[in-house]
Amino acid sequence: MTDTLALPEDDRPVRPAMWRGWRLRCPNCGEGRLLHGYLKVNDRCSACGEDLHHQRADDGPAYMTILIVGHLMAPMIMWAFVKFRPDPLVLSAVFAIGCIALSLFLLPRMKGILVAIQWAKRMHGFGTDSNG
């Protein structure tokens, strides 16, 4: 009887791939750029030639970014309001800028992580190429 939870022998390491995705690098080699522009994934790695057009990140990076920003900023807003009692317009302006800045920083990195997970788990056609 085989263990259904056993990983395949040719499974790619997830953590290094996620770290490379966070750094916006190719999940295979870590050298080539993953994105061109702000969120557009390159079709192929310029360093190792890994096909990246298989990715299907869709709305996942946006959901992960909202989740992280919301969980970080909501307690900070409550803390700042209780501790300093700022004017509501000042509080909303400061935290709106903070939320926007954090979202803009995290969104491409979340996309890189999601593409890297798909690559490591051989999802959406990443397992059928000859580069893996």
C-alpha positions as CSV (number, residue, x, y, z in Angstrom):
1,M,0.0,0.0,0.0
2,T,1.4,3.4,-1.0
3,D,1.3,6.5,1.1
4,T,-0.9,9.0,-0.6
5,L,0.8,11.9,1.2
6,A,4.3,11.0,0.0
7,L,6.0,13.6,-2.2
8,P,7.1,12.6,-5.6
9,E,10.9,12.0,-6.0
10,D,11.2,14.8,-8.5
11,D,9.4,17.4,-6.3
12,R,11.0,20.8,-6.4
13,P,11.9,22.5,-3.1
14,V,9.2,24.9,-2.2
15,R,11.0,27.2,0.3
16,P,13.9,28.2,-1.9
17,A,11.4,28.8,-4.8
18,M,9.2,31.0,-2.6
19,W,12.2,33.0,-1.5
20,R,13.2,33.5,-5.1
21,G,9.6,34.5,-5.9
22,W,9.7,37.0,-3.0
23,R,12.9,38.5,-4.5
24,L,11.1,38.6,-7.9
25,R,13.5,36.1,-9.4
26,C,13.0,33.0,-11.5
27,P,11.9,30.2,-9.2
28,N,14.2,27.7,-11.0
29,C,17.6,29.5,-11.0
30,G,17.1,32.6,-8.9
31,E,19.0,34.7,-11.4
32,G,16.6,35.9,-14.1
33,R,13.9,38.5,-13.5
34,L,10.4,37.0,-12.9
35,L,8.4,40.1,-13.8
36,H,8.7,42.8,-16.4
37,G,6.7,45.9,-15.7
38,Y,4.9,45.9,-12.3
39,L,2.9,42.6,-12.4
40,K,3.5,41.0,-15.9
41,V,5.3,37.6,-15.6
42,N,8.0,37.0,-18.2
43,D,7.2,34.2,-20.6
44,R,10.7,32.7,-20.1
45,C,13.6,33.2,-17.8
46,S,16.4,35.1,-19.4
47,A,19.1,33.2,-17.4
48,C,18.0,29.5,-17.5
49,G,15.3,29.5,-20.1
50,E,12.6,28.1,-17.7
51,D,9.1,28.6,-19.2
52,L,7.1,30.8,-16.9
53,H,4.1,31.4,-19.1
54,H,2.2,28.5,-17.5
55,Q,1.5,30.5,-14.3
56,R,-2.1,31.2,-13.3
57,A,-1.8,33.6,-10.4
58,D,-5.0,35.4,-11.3
59,D,-6.5,37.1,-8.2
60,G,-4.5,35.2,-5.6
61,P,-1.8,37.8,-5.0
62,A,-4.4,40.5,-4.5
63,Y,-6.2,38.4,-1.9
64,M,-3.0,37.6,-0.1
65,T,-2.0,41.2,-0.1
66,I,-5.3,42.4,1.3
67,L,-5.2,39.7,4.0
68,I,-1.7,40.7,5.1
69,V,-2.3,44.5,4.9
70,G,-5.6,44.2,6.7
71,H,-4.1,42.1,9.5
72,L,-1.2,44.4,10.0
73,M,-2.9,47.8,9.7
74,A,-6.1,47.2,11.6
75,P,-4.5,46.6,15.0
76,M,-2.1,49.5,14.3
77,I,-5.0,51.8,13.6
78,M,-6.7,50.7,16.9
79,W,-3.4,51.2,18.8
80,A,-2.7,54.6,17.3
81,F,-6.3,55.8,18.0
82,V,-6.2,54.6,21.6
83,K,-2.7,55.8,22.4
84,F,-2.5,59.2,20.6
85,R,-6.2,60.1,19.9
86,P,-5.4,61.9,16.7
87,D,-7.9,63.8,14.6
88,P,-9.9,61.3,12.5
89,L,-8.8,63.0,9.3
90,V,-5.1,62.7,10.2
91,L,-5.5,59.1,11.3
92,S,-7.3,58.2,8.1
93,A,-4.8,60.0,5.9
94,V,-1.8,58.5,7.6
95,F,-3.1,55.0,7.5
96,A,-4.5,55.3,4.0
97,I,-1.0,56.2,2.7
98,G,0.5,53.4,4.8
99,C,-2.0,50.8,3.4
100,I,-1.4,52.0,-0.2
101,A,2.3,51.9,0.2
102,L,2.4,48.5,1.8
103,S,0.0,47.1,-0.8
104,L,2.1,48.4,-3.6
105,F,5.2,46.9,-2.0
106,L,3.6,43.5,-1.3
107,L,1.5,42.9,-4.5
108,P,4.4,41.9,-6.9
109,R,6.1,39.9,-4.2
110,M,2.9,37.9,-3.5
111,K,2.6,37.3,-7.2
112,G,6.2,36.1,-7.2
113,I,5.5,33.7,-4.3
114,L,2.4,32.3,-5.9
115,V,4.1,31.7,-9.2
116,A,7.0,30.0,-7.4
117,I,4.6,27.7,-5.5
118,Q,3.0,26.8,-8.8
119,W,6.4,26.0,-10.3
120,A,7.5,24.0,-7.2
121,K,4.3,22.0,-7.1
122,R,4.3,21.5,-10.9
123,M,0.9,23.1,-11.3
124,H,-0.7,24.4,-14.5
125,G,1.8,22.9,-16.9
126,F,5.0,23.6,-15.0
127,G,5.6,19.8,-14.7
128,T,5.3,19.0,-18.4
129,D,8.3,21.1,-19.5
130,S,11.8,19.6,-20.1
131,N,13.6,22.3,-18.0
132,G,12.5,20.9,-14.6
